[in-house]
Amino acid sequence: MSKRQTVMKTWTDGELPRATSDLEMLKADMDEFGYCVVANAIGEDQVAEIRRRIDEQARAERRQGLTMRDGVQSEGDGNQWVYMLINKGRVFQELLRAPLPRAIVDHVLGPHNLLSDFAATITHPGNKRMGMHIDQWWLPVPKNAEQEPARPGAITRRKVAIGPPDTSATPINPPVVCNALWMISDFRIENGATRVVPRSHRSGHHPDPAADQEVVNVTGPAGTCLIFEGRTWHAADLNRSDGPRYGITTYYCAPQFRQMANFTYGTKQEVLQALSPDLLRLLGFKPWGGYGAIGDPTSENILTEQLVGELRDS
């Protein structure tokens, strides 16, 4: 049996990101390490209210057989995801308005971006360890002009270019997604705090599942927000504690890309009517650069404009 490769770390513990509310430090951490940690992103009262709403919604969805699986979750895992939080309580919308996480997302993706997914996860003891991965797995690794290019529509999670986390010597794709992960309970090593590989965002590679990676478990009290960009190697860890761990994903993408959640179709009408213009734009209800247009050249909001159908020149 061949020995598993161990990938050595490229950082010292003392230089790694620490939780902070300093925007410039958060940006610097993101640029250098591929992730940053926002301290006290929401208060204790908000955390408690959000957790109560997750619990209530999760219990009701289990009773009614409405639980879903995603494309990453391991078979037989007992974790529960609660999707489309935009429909499941106004308390969740406050996470989309928090200024520091939104400022970091704008720093990574630029001022125009979309909410791609909005979901809660309850990670139970005895879960299966998630495989290390990147979020923008569907982007091909850049190649020289002489090489045969990868076809983006043919890429799968199992058909990707793997390699070490070392900084690439050639150009790589930019980040086009960014994930703000909210700690709705304390994240500890014992309960499987998310693990990341610092500086892996510069590699242009996917992690090798046959290699043992040096990782960092990002811990913090409830109310902390861990933000990592789409090229950073990361995964949930094993929950070895005696209770569940709660988290919420606010996952953003550049405006050219398809969102994971179909908000323009799946958001309930009564929710849409109460949303601010900023949140409507974030969900994809405003065309951008020709993308998302509905055939009316004057359309600024696809909720309010009339669709153009067959016309007759009389």
C-alpha positions in Angstrom: 0.0 0.0 0.0 1.4 3.4 -1.0 2.0 5.9 1.7 -0.3 9.0 1.7 1.4 12.2 0.7 1.5 14.9 3.4 1.3 18.5 2.1 3.3 20.8 4.4 2.0 24.1 5.6 3.2 27.4 4.1 2.4 29.6 7.2 3.2 30.1 10.8 0.4 30.0 13.4 1.3 33.5 14.6 0.6 35.2 11.2 -2.8 33.7 10.6 -6.0 35.8 10.5 -7.5 36.7 13.9 -11.1 37.8 14.4 -11.3 41.6 14.0 -13.7 44.4 13.1 -10.9 46.4 11.3 -12.0 46.5 7.6 -8.5 47.1 6.2 -7.1 44.2 8.2 -10.0 42.0 7.0 -9.2 42.9 3.4 -5.5 42.2 3.9 -6.2 38.8 5.5 -8.5 37.9 2.6 -5.9 38.8 0.0 -3.0 37.1 1.8 -4.7 33.9 3.2 -7.9 33.5 1.2 -10.1 34.0 4.3 -10.8 36.4 7.1 -12.7 36.4 10.3 -15.2 39.2 11.3 -15.5 39.6 15.1 -19.0 40.3 16.6 -20.7 40.5 13.2 -24.0 40.1 14.9 -25.0 40.4 18.6 -26.1 37.8 21.1 -29.8 38.6 20.8 -29.7 38.2 17.1 -27.9 34.9 17.4 -30.4 33.6 19.8 -33.4 34.6 17.7 -31.8 33.2 14.5 -31.1 29.9 16.2 -34.6 29.6 17.5 -36.0 30.2 14.0 -33.6 27.6 12.5 -34.6 25.0 15.1 -38.3 25.6 14.6 -38.1 25.5 10.8 -35.8 22.4 10.8 -38.2 20.5 13.1 -41.2 21.3 10.9 -39.4 20.4 7.6 -38.3 17.0 9.1 -41.9 16.3 10.2 -43.2 17.1 6.8 -40.5 15.2 4.8 -39.1 18.4 3.3 -35.4 17.9 4.0 -33.1 18.0 1.0 -29.6 16.8 0.2 -27.0 18.8 -1.6 -24.2 17.8 -4.0 -21.5 17.7 -1.4 -23.0 16.1 1.7 -21.9 12.6 2.3 -24.3 9.7 1.9 -25.7 8.6 5.2 -24.7 11.9 6.9 -27.2 13.0 9.6 -26.8 16.7 9.0 -29.8 18.8 8.0 -29.8 21.8 5.6 -32.5 24.4 5.6 -32.6 26.1 2.2 -34.0 29.3 0.8 -33.8 31.2 4.1 -35.1 34.3 2.3 -38.6 32.7 2.6 -38.2 31.5 6.1 -38.1 34.5 8.4 -37.2 38.2 8.3 -34.7 37.6 11.0 -32.4 36.0 8.4 -32.4 39.1 6.2 -30.4 41.0 8.7 -27.4 38.8 7.8 -27.6 40.2 4.3 -27.5 43.8 5.5 -24.5 43.4 7.9 -22.0 46.0 6.6 -18.6 44.4 7.2 -19.3 41.0 5.5 -20.9 42.8 2.6 -17.8 45.1 2.3 -15.5 42.1 2.2 -17.7 40.4 -0.5 -17.5 43.6 -2.5 -13.7 43.6 -2.0 -13.4 40.1 -3.4 -16.0 40.2 -6.2 -16.4 43.9 -7.0 -19.3 46.2 -6.2 -21.7 44.2 -8.4 -22.5 40.7 -7.1 -25.4 38.4 -6.4 -26.6 36.3 -3.5 -26.1 32.7 -4.9 -27.3 30.6 -1.9 -28.8 31.3 1.5 -29.0 28.2 3.8 -28.6 27.0 7.3 -26.9 23.8 8.3 -27.2 21.8 11.5 -24.2 19.6 11.9 -24.9 16.8 14.3 -22.5 14.7 16.4 -21.3 11.6 14.4 -21.4 13.4 11.1 -19.1 12.4 8.2 -16.1 14.5 7.5 -16.6 16.6 4.4 -14.0 16.3 1.7 -11.7 19.3 1.2 -12.9 21.3 -1.9 -13.1 24.7 -3.5 -16.4 26.4 -4.2 -15.8 27.5 -7.8 -15.0 23.9 -8.8 -16.7 24.4 -12.2 -14.1 26.8 -13.5 -11.4 25.2 -15.7 -7.8 25.5 -14.8 -6.2 28.0 -17.2 -3.9 26.4 -19.8 -1.4 27.6 -22.4 -2.9 28.4 -25.8 -1.2 25.3 -27.3 -3.0 23.0 -24.8 -6.4 21.5 -25.2 -8.8 23.6 -23.1 -11.1 22.1 -20.5 -14.8 22.4 -21.5 -16.6 24.2 -18.6 -19.8 22.3 -19.2 -18.1 19.0 -18.9 -16.4 19.6 -15.6 -17.7 17.6 -12.6 -16.6 17.6 -9.0 -14.8 14.3 -9.7 -13.2 15.6 -13.0 -11.0 18.5 -11.9 -7.3 19.4 -11.9 -5.7 18.5 -8.6 -2.4 19.8 -7.3 -0.5 21.2 -4.3 -1.6 24.4 -2.5 1.6 26.2 -3.4 1.4 29.5 -5.2 1.0 29.0 -8.9 3.8 30.3 -11.2 1.3 30.9 -14.0 -1.9 32.9 -14.3 -5.0 31.4 -12.6 -8.7 32.2 -12.5 -9.8 35.1 -10.3 -12.3 34.5 -7.4 -15.9 34.6 -8.8 -17.7 33.4 -5.6 -17.3 34.3 -2.0 -18.8 32.6 1.1 -19.7 34.3 4.3 -20.3 31.6 6.9 -22.1 32.8 10.0 -21.4 31.0 13.3 -24.8 30.6 15.0 -23.3 28.6 17.7 -19.7 28.5 19.0 -17.4 26.9 16.5 -14.9 24.8 18.3 -12.4 22.1 17.2 -14.5 19.6 19.2 -17.7 20.3 17.3 -16.1 20.4 13.8 -15.2 24.0 13.2 -14.6 24.6 9.4 -11.1 23.8 8.4 -9.2 25.8 5.7 -5.8 25.7 4.0 -4.3 29.2 4.2 -2.9 30.6 1.0 -4.4 27.7 -1.1 -6.4 30.3 -3.1 -3.2 31.2 -5.0 -2.6 27.7 -6.2 -5.1 27.4 -9.1 -5.6 23.8 -8.1 -8.2 21.6 -6.4 -7.0 19.6 -3.4 -5.8 16.1 -3.9 -8.2 13.8 -2.0 -5.3 11.3 -1.6 -3.1 13.7 0.2 -3.1 14.7 3.9 -3.4 18.5 4.1 -2.1 20.7 6.8 -5.3 22.7 7.8 -6.5 25.3 10.3 -9.8 24.9 12.1 -11.4 28.4 12.3 -12.9 28.7 15.7 -14.9 31.5 17.2 -17.9 32.4 19.4 -21.4 32.6 18.1 -21.9 35.8 16.1 -18.5 35.5 14.3 -18.5 35.4 10.5 -15.9 33.5 8.6 -15.5 34.7 5.0 -13.5 32.8 2.4 -13.2 33.2 -1.4 -14.1 30.7 -4.0 -10.6 29.3 -4.6 -9.8 28.6 -0.9 -9.6 25.0 0.1 -12.0 24.3 2.9 -14.4 21.8 4.4 -16.5 21.1 7.5 -14.9 18.9 10.1 -16.1 16.1 12.4 -18.5 17.0 15.2 -17.1 15.0 18.2 -19.1 17.0 20.8 -22.4 16.1 22.4 -24.5 18.7 20.6 -25.2 20.1 17.2 -23.3 23.0 15.5 -25.3 25.7 13.7 -24.1 27.7 10.8 -25.6 29.9 8.0 -24.1 30.2 4.5 -24.5 33.5 2.7 -22.8 32.6 -0.6 -22.3 35.3 -3.2 -21.3 35.1 -6.9 -20.2 37.6 -9.6 -23.2 38.8 -11.6 -22.3 36.9 -14.8 -22.8 33.5 -13.1 -25.8 31.3 -12.5 -26.9 31.4 -8.8 -27.2 28.2 -6.8 -30.7 29.1 -5.6 -33.3 30.2 -8.1 -34.4 33.3 -6.1 -36.2 35.0 -9.1 -38.5 32.0 -9.3 -38.5 30.6 -5.8 -38.9 33.7 -3.6 -42.5 34.0 -2.2 -44.5 37.0 -3.5 -45.2 38.3 0.0 -41.5 38.2 0.8 -40.6 40.1 -2.5 -43.1 42.8 -1.8 -41.4 43.6 1.5 -37.8 43.6 0.3 -35.7 46.7 -0.2 -34.3 47.6 -3.6 -30.9 46.6 -2.4 -32.0 43.1 -1.5 -34.0 42.7 -4.7 -30.9 43.5 -6.6 -28.9 41.1 -4.5 -31.4 38.3 -5.4 -31.0 39.0 -9.1 -34.1 41.1 -9.9 -32.1 43.9 -11.6 -30.5 43.2 -15.0 -26.7 43.8 -15.1 -24.7 44.4 -18.3 -27.3 42.7 -20.4 -27.5 39.7 -18.2 -30.9 38.9 -16.7 -32.8 41.1 -19.2 -36.4 40.4 -20.0 -36.8 41.9 -23.4 -37.7 45.4 -22.4 -34.8 47.8 -23.0 -36.1 50.2 -20.3 -36.4 47.6 -17.6 -34.7 48.4 -14.3 -36.5 45.8 -12.2 -37.9 42.6 -13.6 -40.6 42.5 -11.0 -42.4 45.6 -12.2 -41.9 45.8 -16.0 -44.3 44.3 -18.6 -43.0 41.5 -20.7 -43.0 42.2 -24.5 -44.7 39.5 -26.5 -45.8 39.2 -30.2 -46.4 42.6 -31.7 -48.1 43.6 -35.0 -47.2 46.7 -37.0 -50.7 48.1 -37.8 
